[in-house]
Amino acid sequence: MHEMSLINDLVEKIERIAREQNVRRIVKAKVWLGALSHISADHFREHFEQGTRGTVAQDAQLDVDVSDNIDDPHAQDILLISVDCQADE
């Protein structure tokens, strides 16, 4: 279940951003999958959907960029690039 631990780390980052920005919902998240991250975009989406249930990112649109550069220093990583927030009213 290595994928879920990666998703849990990502969700923690997203929730921290939401708290810091005082927002009630994340409507979109953009992530980058390194060429050696060993997870496909589709598989990542499935885990993201499961991992965000009951969080500020539930039902958020997910934009996934997949690198094919195995020489990139982050080739083994999954990086959170950006989030779009819905502010508290």
PyMOL Python script that loads the backbone (N, CA, C, O; Angstrom):
from pymol import cmd

cmd.read_pdbstr("""\
ATOM      1  N   MET A   1       0.817  -1.197   0.000  1.00  0.00           N
ATOM      2  CA  MET A   1       0.000   0.000   0.000  1.00  0.00           C
ATOM      3  C   MET A   1       0.860   1.260   0.000  1.00  0.00           C
ATOM      4  O   MET A   1       0.472   2.285   0.562  1.00  0.00           O
ATOM      5  N   HIS A   2       2.010   1.180  -0.623  1.00  0.00           N
ATOM      6  CA  HIS A   2       2.920   2.315  -0.732  1.00  0.00           C
ATOM      7  C   HIS A   2       2.228   3.514  -1.358  1.00  0.00           C
ATOM      8  O   HIS A   2       2.469   4.651  -0.950  1.00  0.00           O
ATOM      9  N   GLU A   3       1.370   3.274  -2.344  1.00  0.00           N
ATOM     10  CA  GLU A   3       0.672   4.369  -3.014  1.00  0.00           C
ATOM     11  C   GLU A   3      -0.178   5.168  -2.035  1.00  0.00           C
ATOM     12  O   GLU A   3      -0.208   6.397  -2.092  1.00  0.00           O
ATOM     13  N   MET A   4      -0.874   4.466  -1.132  1.00  0.00           N
ATOM     14  CA  MET A   4      -1.735   5.178  -0.195  1.00  0.00           C
ATOM     15  C   MET A   4      -0.933   6.025   0.781  1.00  0.00           C
ATOM     16  O   MET A   4      -1.405   7.082   1.200  1.00  0.00           O
ATOM     17  N   SER A   5       0.262   5.593   1.152  1.00  0.00           N
ATOM     18  CA  SER A   5       1.069   6.441   2.033  1.00  0.00           C
ATOM     19  C   SER A   5       1.497   7.704   1.292  1.00  0.00           C
ATOM     20  O   SER A   5       1.567   8.776   1.892  1.00  0.00           O
ATOM     21  N   LEU A   6       1.783   7.590  -0.007  1.00  0.00           N
ATOM     22  CA  LEU A   6       2.108   8.773  -0.802  1.00  0.00           C
ATOM     23  C   LEU A   6       0.904   9.702  -0.910  1.00  0.00           C
ATOM     24  O   LEU A   6       1.039  10.918  -0.782  1.00  0.00           O
ATOM     25  N   ILE A   7      -0.261   9.133  -1.144  1.00  0.00           N
ATOM     26  CA  ILE A   7      -1.488   9.930  -1.223  1.00  0.00           C
ATOM     27  C   ILE A   7      -1.768  10.600   0.115  1.00  0.00           C
ATOM     28  O   ILE A   7      -2.130  11.776   0.156  1.00  0.00           O
ATOM     29  N   ASN A   8      -1.603   9.861   1.213  1.00  0.00           N
ATOM     30  CA  ASN A   8      -1.844  10.442   2.532  1.00  0.00           C
ATOM     31  C   ASN A   8      -0.925  11.633   2.792  1.00  0.00           C
ATOM     32  O   ASN A   8      -1.361  12.642   3.347  1.00  0.00           O
ATOM     33  N   ASP A   9       0.335  11.526   2.398  1.00  0.00           N
ATOM     34  CA  ASP A   9       1.263  12.654   2.536  1.00  0.00           C
ATOM     35  C   ASP A   9       0.792  13.841   1.705  1.00  0.00           C
ATOM     36  O   ASP A   9       0.835  14.985   2.160  1.00  0.00           O
ATOM     37  N   LEU A  10       0.346  13.564   0.496  1.00  0.00           N
ATOM     38  CA  LEU A  10      -0.136  14.621  -0.389  1.00  0.00           C
ATOM     39  C   LEU A  10      -1.389  15.289   0.183  1.00  0.00           C
ATOM     40  O   LEU A  10      -1.510  16.514   0.154  1.00  0.00           O
ATOM     41  N   VAL A  11      -2.309  14.490   0.697  1.00  0.00           N
ATOM     42  CA  VAL A  11      -3.541  15.036   1.285  1.00  0.00           C
ATOM     43  C   VAL A  11      -3.206  15.884   2.507  1.00  0.00           C
ATOM     44  O   VAL A  11      -3.831  16.922   2.723  1.00  0.00           O
ATOM     45  N   GLU A  12      -2.242  15.465   3.299  1.00  0.00           N
ATOM     46  CA  GLU A  12      -1.824  16.279   4.453  1.00  0.00           C
ATOM     47  C   GLU A  12      -1.310  17.642   3.997  1.00  0.00           C
ATOM     48  O   GLU A  12      -1.618  18.660   4.618  1.00  0.00           O
ATOM     49  N   LYS A  13      -0.527  17.669   2.913  1.00  0.00           N
ATOM     50  CA  LYS A  13      -0.035  18.940   2.370  1.00  0.00           C
ATOM     51  C   LYS A  13      -1.198  19.809   1.910  1.00  0.00           C
ATOM     52  O   LYS A  13      -1.235  21.007   2.188  1.00  0.00           O
ATOM     53  N   ILE A  14      -2.148  19.200   1.205  1.00  0.00           N
ATOM     54  CA  ILE A  14      -3.302  19.941   0.699  1.00  0.00           C
ATOM     55  C   ILE A  14      -4.115  20.507   1.858  1.00  0.00           C
ATOM     56  O   ILE A  14      -4.523  21.667   1.818  1.00  0.00           O
ATOM     57  N   GLU A  15      -4.350  19.706   2.881  1.00  0.00           N
ATOM     58  CA  GLU A  15      -5.116  20.187   4.026  1.00  0.00           C
ATOM     59  C   GLU A  15      -4.383  21.297   4.769  1.00  0.00           C
ATOM     60  O   GLU A  15      -5.013  22.237   5.254  1.00  0.00           O
ATOM     61  N   ARG A  16      -3.064  21.199   4.863  1.00  0.00           N
ATOM     62  CA  ARG A  16      -2.280  22.261   5.508  1.00  0.00           C
ATOM     63  C   ARG A  16      -2.415  23.570   4.717  1.00  0.00           C
ATOM     64  O   ARG A  16      -2.566  24.640   5.306  1.00  0.00           O
ATOM     65  N   ILE A  17      -2.360  23.480   3.396  1.00  0.00           N
ATOM     66  CA  ILE A  17      -2.530  24.670   2.553  1.00  0.00           C
ATOM     67  C   ILE A  17      -3.908  25.269   2.780  1.00  0.00           C
ATOM     68  O   ILE A  17      -4.041  26.486   2.910  1.00  0.00           O
ATOM     69  N   ALA A  18      -4.936  24.425   2.830  1.00  0.00           N
ATOM     70  CA  ALA A  18      -6.303  24.913   3.046  1.00  0.00           C
ATOM     71  C   ALA A  18      -6.422  25.639   4.383  1.00  0.00           C
ATOM     72  O   ALA A  18      -7.056  26.691   4.470  1.00  0.00           O
ATOM     73  N   ARG A  19      -5.808  25.074   5.427  1.00  0.00           N
ATOM     74  CA  ARG A  19      -5.839  25.734   6.742  1.00  0.00           C
ATOM     75  C   ARG A  19      -5.110  27.069   6.703  1.00  0.00           C
ATOM     76  O   ARG A  19      -5.605  28.075   7.212  1.00  0.00           O
ATOM     77  N   GLU A  20      -3.922  27.069   6.091  1.00  0.00           N
ATOM     78  CA  GLU A  20      -3.121  28.296   6.034  1.00  0.00           C
ATOM     79  C   GLU A  20      -3.820  29.390   5.241  1.00  0.00           C
ATOM     80  O   GLU A  20      -3.703  30.571   5.568  1.00  0.00           O
ATOM     81  N   GLN A  21      -4.545  28.999   4.204  1.00  0.00           N
ATOM     82  CA  GLN A  21      -5.230  29.970   3.355  1.00  0.00           C
ATOM     83  C   GLN A  21      -6.665  30.240   3.820  1.00  0.00           C
ATOM     84  O   GLN A  21      -7.384  31.042   3.225  1.00  0.00           O
ATOM     85  N   ASN A  22      -7.064  29.553   4.894  1.00  0.00           N
ATOM     86  CA  ASN A  22      -8.410  29.706   5.449  1.00  0.00           C
ATOM     87  C   ASN A  22      -9.488  29.465   4.393  1.00  0.00           C
ATOM     88  O   ASN A  22     -10.387  30.283   4.197  1.00  0.00           O
ATOM     89  N   VAL A  23      -9.371  28.325   3.724  1.00  0.00           N
ATOM     90  CA  VAL A  23     -10.356  27.961   2.696  1.00  0.00           C
ATOM     91  C   VAL A  23     -11.121  26.722   3.133  1.00  0.00           C
ATOM     92  O   VAL A  23     -10.634  25.914   3.924  1.00  0.00           O
ATOM     93  N   ARG A  24     -12.322  26.592   2.601  1.00  0.00           N
ATOM     94  CA  ARG A  24     -13.160  25.464   3.005  1.00  0.00           C
ATOM     95  C   ARG A  24     -13.106  24.315   2.033  1.00  0.00           C
ATOM     96  O   ARG A  24     -13.519  23.202   2.360  1.00  0.00           O
ATOM     97  N   ARG A  25     -12.595  24.571   0.819  1.00  0.00           N
ATOM     98  CA  ARG A  25     -12.599  23.500  -0.165  1.00  0.00           C
ATOM     99  C   ARG A  25     -11.507  23.706  -1.197  1.00  0.00           C
ATOM    100  O   ARG A  25     -11.246  24.826  -1.637  1.00  0.00           O
ATOM    101  N   ILE A  26     -10.880  22.610  -1.571  1.00  0.00           N
ATOM    102  CA  ILE A  26      -9.934  22.597  -2.690  1.00  0.00           C
ATOM    103  C   ILE A  26     -10.711  22.119  -3.907  1.00  0.00           C
ATOM    104  O   ILE A  26     -11.291  21.034  -3.888  1.00  0.00           O
ATOM    105  N   VAL A  27     -10.725  22.913  -4.952  1.00  0.00           N
ATOM    106  CA  VAL A  27     -11.513  22.540  -6.130  1.00  0.00           C
ATOM    107  C   VAL A  27     -10.662  21.897  -7.222  1.00  0.00           C
ATOM    108  O   VAL A  27     -11.190  21.228  -8.110  1.00  0.00           O
ATOM    109  N   LYS A  28      -9.341  22.099  -7.155  1.00  0.00           N
ATOM    110  CA  LYS A  28      -8.471  21.503  -8.160  1.00  0.00           C
ATOM    111  C   LYS A  28      -7.081  21.328  -7.561  1.00  0.00           C
ATOM    112  O   LYS A  28      -6.602  22.166  -6.796  1.00  0.00           O
ATOM    113  N   ALA A  29      -6.454  20.226  -7.926  1.00  0.00           N
ATOM    114  CA  ALA A  29      -5.071  19.984  -7.520  1.00  0.00           C
ATOM    115  C   ALA A  29      -4.289  19.550  -8.751  1.00  0.00           C
ATOM    116  O   ALA A  29      -4.779  18.774  -9.572  1.00  0.00           O
ATOM    117  N   LYS A  30      -3.073  20.060  -8.868  1.00  0.00           N
ATOM    118  CA  LYS A  30      -2.193  19.668  -9.963  1.00  0.00           C
ATOM    119  C   LYS A  30      -0.983  18.971  -9.367  1.00  0.00           C
ATOM    120  O   LYS A  30      -0.324  19.495  -8.469  1.00  0.00           O
ATOM    121  N   VAL A  31      -0.702  17.783  -9.878  1.00  0.00           N
ATOM    122  CA  VAL A  31       0.441  17.022  -9.400  1.00  0.00           C
ATOM    123  C   VAL A  31       1.326  16.622 -10.568  1.00  0.00           C
ATOM    124  O   VAL A  31       0.896  16.580 -11.721  1.00  0.00           O
ATOM    125  N   TRP A  32       2.558  16.332 -10.237  1.00  0.00           N
ATOM    126  CA  TRP A  32       3.565  15.904 -11.218  1.00  0.00           C
ATOM    127  C   TRP A  32       4.076  14.555 -10.767  1.00  0.00           C
ATOM    128  O   TRP A  32       4.514  14.397  -9.627  1.00  0.00           O
ATOM    129  N   LEU A  33       4.022  13.576 -11.663  1.00  0.00           N
ATOM    130  CA  LEU A  33       4.528  12.242 -11.373  1.00  0.00           C
ATOM    131  C   LEU A  33       5.863  12.071 -12.072  1.00  0.00           C
ATOM    132  O   LEU A  33       5.954  12.189 -13.294  1.00  0.00           O
ATOM    133  N   GLY A  34       6.882  11.795 -11.303  1.00  0.00           N
ATOM    134  CA  GLY A  34       8.192  11.557 -11.883  1.00  0.00           C
ATOM    135  C   GLY A  34       8.208  10.269 -12.696  1.00  0.00           C
ATOM    136  O   GLY A  34       7.406   9.365 -12.462  1.00  0.00           O
ATOM    137  N   ALA A  35       9.120  10.197 -13.640  1.00  0.00           N
ATOM    138  CA  ALA A  35       9.211   9.042 -14.537  1.00  0.00           C
ATOM    139  C   ALA A  35       9.470   7.738 -13.789  1.00  0.00           C
ATOM    140  O   ALA A  35       9.119   6.661 -14.271  1.00  0.00           O
ATOM    141  N   LEU A  36      10.080   7.835 -12.621  1.00  0.00           N
ATOM    142  CA  LEU A  36      10.393   6.640 -11.839  1.00  0.00           C
ATOM    143  C   LEU A  36       9.526   6.534 -10.582  1.00  0.00           C
ATOM    144  O   LEU A  36       9.901   5.851  -9.629  1.00  0.00           O
ATOM    145  N   SER A  37       8.386   7.195 -10.574  1.00  0.00           N
ATOM    146  CA  SER A  37       7.506   7.160  -9.401  1.00  0.00           C
ATOM    147  C   SER A  37       6.710   5.866  -9.313  1.00  0.00           C
ATOM    148  O   SER A  37       6.070   5.600  -8.295  1.00  0.00           O
ATOM    149  N   HIS A  38       6.744   5.067 -10.359  1.00  0.00           N
ATOM    150  CA  HIS A  38       6.137   3.734 -10.373  1.00  0.00           C
ATOM    151  C   HIS A  38       4.633   3.736 -10.149  1.00  0.00           C
ATOM    152  O   HIS A  38       4.096   2.826  -9.516  1.00  0.00           O
ATOM    153  N   ILE A  39       3.948   4.755 -10.667  1.00  0.00           N
ATOM    154  CA  ILE A  39       2.491   4.786 -10.605  1.00  0.00           C
ATOM    155  C   ILE A  39       1.989   5.499 -11.858  1.00  0.00           C
ATOM    156  O   ILE A  39       2.527   6.533 -12.252  1.00  0.00           O
ATOM    157  N   SER A  40       0.976   4.948 -12.464  1.00  0.00           N
ATOM    158  CA  SER A  40       0.400   5.572 -13.659  1.00  0.00           C
ATOM    159  C   SER A  40      -0.553   6.685 -13.231  1.00  0.00           C
ATOM    160  O   SER A  40      -0.997   6.733 -12.084  1.00  0.00           O
ATOM    161  N   ALA A  41      -0.854   7.562 -14.157  1.00  0.00           N
ATOM    162  CA  ALA A  41      -1.787   8.658 -13.871  1.00  0.00           C
ATOM    163  C   ALA A  41      -3.155   8.107 -13.476  1.00  0.00           C
ATOM    164  O   ALA A  41      -3.774   8.617 -12.542  1.00  0.00           O
ATOM    165  N   ASP A  42      -3.636   7.079 -14.165  1.00  0.00           N
ATOM    166  CA  ASP A  42      -4.944   6.504 -13.839  1.00  0.00           C
ATOM    167  C   ASP A  42      -4.956   5.879 -12.449  1.00  0.00           C
ATOM    168  O   ASP A  42      -5.903   6.068 -11.686  1.00  0.00           O
ATOM    169  N   HIS A  43      -3.916   5.143 -12.128  1.00  0.00           N
ATOM    170  CA  HIS A  43      -3.821   4.520 -10.815  1.00  0.00           C
ATOM    171  C   HIS A  43      -3.731   5.600  -9.732  1.00  0.00           C
ATOM    172  O   HIS A  43      -4.347   5.477  -8.673  1.00  0.00           O
ATOM    173  N   PHE A  44      -2.972   6.643 -10.000  1.00  0.00           N
ATOM    174  CA  PHE A  44      -2.857   7.743  -9.058  1.00  0.00           C
ATOM    175  C   PHE A  44      -4.225   8.387  -8.823  1.00  0.00           C
ATOM    176  O   PHE A  44      -4.588   8.684  -7.685  1.00  0.00           O
ATOM    177  N   ARG A  45      -4.980   8.602  -9.905  1.00  0.00           N
ATOM    178  CA  ARG A  45      -6.316   9.208  -9.775  1.00  0.00           C
ATOM    179  C   ARG A  45      -7.219   8.372  -8.863  1.00  0.00           C
ATOM    180  O   ARG A  45      -7.932   8.914  -8.018  1.00  0.00           O
ATOM    181  N   GLU A  46      -7.181   7.048  -9.041  1.00  0.00           N
ATOM    182  CA  GLU A  46      -8.002   6.167  -8.205  1.00  0.00           C
ATOM    183  C   GLU A  46      -7.637   6.325  -6.731  1.00  0.00           C
ATOM    184  O   GLU A  46      -8.512   6.465  -5.876  1.00  0.00           O
ATOM    185  N   HIS A  47      -6.354   6.303  -6.448  1.00  0.00           N
ATOM    186  CA  HIS A  47      -5.905   6.451  -5.053  1.00  0.00           C
ATOM    187  C   HIS A  47      -6.222   7.841  -4.514  1.00  0.00           C
ATOM    188  O   HIS A  47      -6.571   7.985  -3.343  1.00  0.00           O
ATOM    189  N   PHE A  48      -6.106   8.857  -5.351  1.00  0.00           N
ATOM    190  CA  PHE A  48      -6.415  10.228  -4.925  1.00  0.00           C
ATOM    191  C   PHE A  48      -7.885  10.328  -4.546  1.00  0.00           C
ATOM    192  O   PHE A  48      -8.231  10.918  -3.523  1.00  0.00           O
ATOM    193  N   GLU A  49      -8.740   9.756  -5.366  1.00  0.00           N
ATOM    194  CA  GLU A  49     -10.180   9.796  -5.078  1.00  0.00           C
ATOM    195  C   GLU A  49     -10.476   9.126  -3.741  1.00  0.00           C
ATOM    196  O   GLU A  49     -11.247   9.650  -2.937  1.00  0.00           O
ATOM    197  N   GLN A  50      -9.868   7.979  -3.506  1.00  0.00           N
ATOM    198  CA  GLN A  50     -10.060   7.275  -2.226  1.00  0.00           C
ATOM    199  C   GLN A  50      -9.476   8.075  -1.057  1.00  0.00           C
ATOM    200  O   GLN A  50     -10.108   8.203  -0.009  1.00  0.00           O
ATOM    201  N   GLY A  51      -8.288   8.602  -1.243  1.00  0.00           N
ATOM    202  CA  GLY A  51      -7.582   9.279  -0.169  1.00  0.00           C
ATOM    203  C   GLY A  51      -8.151  10.624   0.221  1.00  0.00           C
ATOM    204  O   GLY A  51      -7.886  11.110   1.321  1.00  0.00           O
ATOM    205  N   THR A  52      -8.927  11.234  -0.654  1.00  0.00           N
ATOM    206  CA  THR A  52      -9.477  12.560  -0.349  1.00  0.00           C
ATOM    207  C   THR A  52     -10.916  12.515   0.157  1.00  0.00           C
ATOM    208  O   THR A  52     -11.492  13.553   0.484  1.00  0.00           O
ATOM    209  N   ARG A  53     -11.495  11.326   0.221  1.00  0.00           N
ATOM    210  CA  ARG A  53     -12.871  11.228   0.749  1.00  0.00           C
ATOM    211  C   ARG A  53     -12.925  11.792   2.160  1.00  0.00           C
ATOM    212  O   ARG A  53     -12.121  11.434   3.021  1.00  0.00           O
ATOM    213  N   GLY A  54     -13.888  12.681   2.381  1.00  0.00           N
ATOM    214  CA  GLY A  54     -14.059  13.268   3.704  1.00  0.00           C
ATOM    215  C   GLY A  54     -13.077  14.390   4.028  1.00  0.00           C
ATOM    216  O   GLY A  54     -13.012  14.844   5.170  1.00  0.00           O
ATOM    217  N   THR A  55     -12.312  14.841   3.032  1.00  0.00           N
ATOM    218  CA  THR A  55     -11.354  15.932   3.247  1.00  0.00           C
ATOM    219  C   THR A  55     -11.771  17.160   2.455  1.00  0.00           C
ATOM    220  O   THR A  55     -12.748  17.130   1.708  1.00  0.00           O
ATOM    221  N   VAL A  56     -11.023  18.236   2.625  1.00  0.00           N
ATOM    222  CA  VAL A  56     -11.294  19.467   1.875  1.00  0.00           C
ATOM    223  C   VAL A  56     -11.077  19.290   0.378  1.00  0.00           C
ATOM    224  O   VAL A  56     -11.510  20.123  -0.418  1.00  0.00           O
ATOM    225  N   ALA A  57     -10.411  18.214  -0.003  1.00  0.00           N
ATOM    226  CA  ALA A  57     -10.125  17.976  -1.422  1.00  0.00           C
ATOM    227  C   ALA A  57     -11.057  16.945  -2.057  1.00  0.00           C
ATOM    228  O   ALA A  57     -10.859  16.558  -3.209  1.00  0.00           O
ATOM    229  N   GLN A  58     -12.069  16.499  -1.314  1.00  0.00           N
ATOM    230  CA  GLN A  58     -13.001  15.542  -1.885  1.00  0.00           C
ATOM    231  C   GLN A  58     -13.660  16.154  -3.119  1.00  0.00           C
ATOM    232  O   GLN A  58     -14.102  17.302  -3.088  1.00  0.00           O
ATOM    233  N   ASP A  59     -13.723  15.393  -4.187  1.00  0.00           N
ATOM    234  CA  ASP A  59     -14.320  15.805  -5.467  1.00  0.00           C
ATOM    235  C   ASP A  59     -13.513  16.872  -6.195  1.00  0.00           C
ATOM    236  O   ASP A  59     -14.002  17.451  -7.165  1.00  0.00           O
ATOM    237  N   ALA A  60     -12.309  17.141  -5.757  1.00  0.00           N
ATOM    238  CA  ALA A  60     -11.468  18.112  -6.469  1.00  0.00           C
ATOM    239  C   ALA A  60     -11.075  17.553  -7.835  1.00  0.00           C
ATOM    240  O   ALA A  60     -10.841  16.355  -7.991  1.00  0.00           O
ATOM    241  N   GLN A  61     -11.011  18.430  -8.797  1.00  0.00           N
ATOM    242  CA  GLN A  61     -10.505  18.046 -10.112  1.00  0.00           C
ATOM    243  C   GLN A  61      -9.012  17.791  -9.969  1.00  0.00           C
ATOM    244  O   GLN A  61      -8.310  18.538  -9.287  1.00  0.00           O
ATOM    245  N   LEU A  62      -8.533  16.748 -10.606  1.00  0.00           N
ATOM    246  CA  LEU A  62      -7.125  16.394 -10.502  1.00  0.00           C
ATOM    247  C   LEU A  62      -6.477  16.507 -11.869  1.00  0.00           C
ATOM    248  O   LEU A  62      -6.916  15.885 -12.836  1.00  0.00           O
ATOM    249  N   ASP A  63      -5.434  17.304 -11.931  1.00  0.00           N
ATOM    250  CA  ASP A  63      -4.642  17.479 -13.146  1.00  0.00           C
ATOM    251  C   ASP A  63      -3.294  16.807 -12.899  1.00  0.00           C
ATOM    252  O   ASP A  63      -2.563  17.183 -11.983  1.00  0.00           O
ATOM    253  N   VAL A  64      -2.971  15.810 -13.722  1.00  0.00           N
ATOM    254  CA  VAL A  64      -1.753  15.029 -13.515  1.00  0.00           C
ATOM    255  C   VAL A  64      -0.822  15.196 -14.711  1.00  0.00           C
ATOM    256  O   VAL A  64      -1.199  14.908 -15.847  1.00  0.00           O
ATOM    257  N   ASP A  65       0.378  15.656 -14.452  1.00  0.00           N
ATOM    258  CA  ASP A  65       1.438  15.698 -15.457  1.00  0.00           C
ATOM    259  C   ASP A  65       2.381  14.546 -15.169  1.00  0.00           C
ATOM    260  O   ASP A  65       2.786  14.338 -14.025  1.00  0.00           O
ATOM    261  N   VAL A  66       2.732  13.795 -16.208  1.00  0.00           N
ATOM    262  CA  VAL A  66       3.620  12.655 -16.052  1.00  0.00           C
ATOM    263  C   VAL A  66       4.902  12.923 -16.827  1.00  0.00           C
ATOM    264  O   VAL A  66       4.873  13.207 -18.024  1.00  0.00           O
ATOM    265  N   SER A  67       6.008  12.832 -16.139  1.00  0.00           N
ATOM    266  CA  SER A  67       7.305  13.052 -16.760  1.00  0.00           C
ATOM    267  C   SER A  67       7.826  11.746 -17.354  1.00  0.00           C
ATOM    268  O   SER A  67       7.531  10.660 -16.855  1.00  0.00           O
ATOM    269  N   ASP A  68       8.599  11.871 -18.419  1.00  0.00           N
ATOM    270  CA  ASP A  68       9.277  10.702 -18.978  1.00  0.00           C
ATOM    271  C   ASP A  68      10.798  10.853 -18.865  1.00  0.00           C
ATOM    272  O   ASP A  68      11.551  10.069 -19.442  1.00  0.00           O
ATOM    273  N   ASN A  69      11.237  11.865 -18.119  1.00  0.00           N
ATOM    274  CA  ASN A  69      12.655  12.157 -17.959  1.00  0.00           C
ATOM    275  C   ASN A  69      13.219  11.412 -16.743  1.00  0.00           C
ATOM    276  O   ASN A  69      13.061  11.854 -15.605  1.00  0.00           O
ATOM    277  N   ILE A  70      13.871  10.288 -16.997  1.00  0.00           N
ATOM    278  CA  ILE A  70      14.413   9.494 -15.888  1.00  0.00           C
ATOM    279  C   ILE A  70      15.640  10.145 -15.243  1.00  0.00           C
ATOM    280  O   ILE A  70      16.079   9.718 -14.175  1.00  0.00           O
ATOM    281  N   ASP A  71      16.193  11.180 -15.892  1.00  0.00           N
ATOM    282  CA  ASP A  71      17.354  11.874 -15.344  1.00  0.00           C
ATOM    283  C   ASP A  71      16.987  13.080 -14.487  1.00  0.00           C
ATOM    284  O   ASP A  71      17.860  13.711 -13.892  1.00  0.00           O
ATOM    285  N   ASP A  72      15.694  13.401 -14.422  1.00  0.00           N
ATOM    286  CA  ASP A  72      15.249  14.516 -13.592  1.00  0.00           C
ATOM    287  C   ASP A  72      15.578  14.201 -12.132  1.00  0.00           C
ATOM    288  O   ASP A  72      15.390  13.066 -11.695  1.00  0.00           O
ATOM    289  N   PRO A  73      16.067  15.188 -11.369  1.00  0.00           N
ATOM    290  CA  PRO A  73      16.399  14.928  -9.960  1.00  0.00           C
ATOM    291  C   PRO A  73      15.189  14.494  -9.126  1.00  0.00           C
ATOM    292  O   PRO A  73      15.356  13.932  -8.043  1.00  0.00           O
ATOM    293  N   HIS A  74      13.985  14.748  -9.615  1.00  0.00           N
ATOM    294  CA  HIS A  74      12.764  14.354  -8.903  1.00  0.00           C
ATOM    295  C   HIS A  74      12.057  13.190  -9.592  1.00  0.00           C
ATOM    296  O   HIS A  74      10.854  13.005  -9.411  1.00  0.00           O
ATOM    297  N   ALA A  75      12.780  12.416 -10.366  1.00  0.00           N
ATOM    298  CA  ALA A  75      12.179  11.345 -11.163  1.00  0.00           C
ATOM    299  C   ALA A  75      11.439  10.310 -10.315  1.00  0.00           C
ATOM    300  O   ALA A  75      10.532   9.647 -10.818  1.00  0.00           O
ATOM    301  N   GLN A  76      11.799  10.160  -9.062  1.00  0.00           N
ATOM    302  CA  GLN A  76      11.127   9.180  -8.203  1.00  0.00           C
ATOM    303  C   GLN A  76       9.999   9.795  -7.379  1.00  0.00           C
ATOM    304  O   GLN A  76       9.352   9.099  -6.597  1.00  0.00           O
ATOM    305  N   ASP A  77       9.766  11.072  -7.546  1.00  0.00           N
ATOM    306  CA  ASP A  77       8.844  11.794  -6.677  1.00  0.00           C
ATOM    307  C   ASP A  77       7.470  12.009  -7.285  1.00  0.00           C
ATOM    308  O   ASP A  77       7.266  11.902  -8.494  1.00  0.00           O
ATOM    309  N   ILE A  78       6.543  12.315  -6.399  1.00  0.00           N
ATOM    310  CA  ILE A  78       5.227  12.828  -6.752  1.00  0.00           C
ATOM    311  C   ILE A  78       5.157  14.202  -6.106  1.00  0.00           C
ATOM    312  O   ILE A  78       5.237  14.326  -4.884  1.00  0.00           O
ATOM    313  N   LEU A  79       5.008  15.230  -6.929  1.00  0.00           N
ATOM    314  CA  LEU A  79       5.057  16.604  -6.422  1.00  0.00           C
ATOM    315  C   LEU A  79       3.701  17.290  -6.559  1.00  0.00           C
ATOM    316  O   LEU A  79       3.028  17.166  -7.582  1.00  0.00           O
ATOM    317  N   LEU A  80       3.320  18.000  -5.532  1.00  0.00           N
ATOM    318  CA  LEU A  80       2.140  18.850  -5.587  1.00  0.00           C
ATOM    319  C   LEU A  80       2.574  20.169  -6.212  1.00  0.00           C
ATOM    320  O   LEU A  80       3.398  20.889  -5.648  1.00  0.00           O
ATOM    321  N   ILE A  81       2.021  20.480  -7.366  1.00  0.00           N
ATOM    322  CA  ILE A  81       2.403  21.685  -8.100  1.00  0.00           C
ATOM    323  C   ILE A  81       1.556  22.873  -7.677  1.00  0.00           C
ATOM    324  O   ILE A  81       2.079  23.960  -7.429  1.00  0.00           O
ATOM    325  N   SER A  82       0.226  22.662  -7.594  1.00  0.00           N
ATOM    326  CA  SER A  82      -0.637  23.767  -7.231  1.00  0.00           C
ATOM    327  C   SER A  82      -1.992  23.245  -6.767  1.00  0.00           C
ATOM    328  O   SER A  82      -2.366  22.103  -7.033  1.00  0.00           O
ATOM    329  N   VAL A  83      -2.710  24.110  -6.071  1.00  0.00           N
ATOM    330  CA  VAL A  83      -4.100  23.839  -5.699  1.00  0.00           C
ATOM    331  C   VAL A  83      -4.919  25.090  -5.968  1.00  0.00           C
ATOM    332  O   VAL A  83      -4.436  26.211  -5.810  1.00  0.00           O
ATOM    333  N   ASP A  84      -6.156  24.885  -6.375  1.00  0.00           N
ATOM    334  CA  ASP A  84      -7.106  25.978  -6.506  1.00  0.00           C
ATOM    335  C   ASP A  84      -8.102  25.842  -5.371  1.00  0.00           C
ATOM    336  O   ASP A  84      -8.647  24.766  -5.125  1.00  0.00           O
ATOM    337  N   CYS A  85      -8.331  26.951  -4.684  1.00  0.00           N
ATOM    338  CA  CYS A  85      -9.142  26.926  -3.470  1.00  0.00           C
ATOM    339  C   CYS A  85     -10.454  27.656  -3.661  1.00  0.00           C
ATOM    340  O   CYS A  85     -10.579  28.562  -4.485  1.00  0.00           O
ATOM    341  N   GLN A  86     -11.427  27.232  -2.871  1.00  0.00           N
ATOM    342  CA  GLN A  86     -12.681  27.970  -2.755  1.00  0.00           C
ATOM    343  C   GLN A  86     -12.673  28.614  -1.380  1.00  0.00           C
ATOM    344  O   GLN A  86     -12.652  27.922  -0.362  1.00  0.00           O
ATOM    345  N   ALA A  87     -12.688  29.923  -1.354  1.00  0.00           N
ATOM    346  CA  ALA A  87     -12.552  30.651  -0.097  1.00  0.00           C
ATOM    347  C   ALA A  87     -13.795  30.511   0.762  1.00  0.00           C
ATOM    348  O   ALA A  87     -14.898  30.298   0.260  1.00  0.00           O
ATOM    349  N   ASP A  88     -13.596  30.635   2.070  1.00  0.00           N
ATOM    350  CA  ASP A  88     -14.723  30.686   3.006  1.00  0.00           C
ATOM    351  C   ASP A  88     -15.507  31.943   2.745  1.00  0.00           C
ATOM    352  O   ASP A  88     -14.949  32.983   2.397  1.00  0.00           O
ATOM    353  N   GLU A  89     -16.777  31.840   2.912  1.00  0.00           N
ATOM    354  CA  GLU A  89     -17.634  33.015   2.693  1.00  0.00           C
ATOM    355  C   GLU A  89     -18.119  33.592   3.982  1.00  0.00           C
ATOM    356  O   GLU A  89     -18.849  34.583   3.979  1.00  0.00           O
TER     357      GLU A  89
END
""", "prot")
cmd.dss("prot")
cmd.show_as("cartoon", "prot")
cmd.util.cbc("prot")
cmd.orient("prot")
